C-alpha cells in the first residue's frame, strides 16, 4: 500500500486515511519512526498498553492474574 502526504511548515503531516484504517488507528495512538541506512523511514504503531494486553498470553488451564498483582 502506498499513499502520499504533505509536510506542513510546522513539520506536521497527516497519515492517509487508508493507512489509518488498515492499522485501526485512533486518536491518541502512539507511533515510533525509525530512519534506516537507505533513507527509508519505518513507522510502527504503539497502541497497546499493558492493561489492553492483560490475559492475552494465558493458557486455558492457567489462572488469569490481574496486572496490578504482577511482580516486577
Secondary structure, 3 states (H helix, E strand, C coil): CCCCCCCCCCCCCCCCHHHHHHCCCCCCCEEEEEECCCCCEEEEEECCCHHHHCCCCCCCCCCCCCHHHCCC
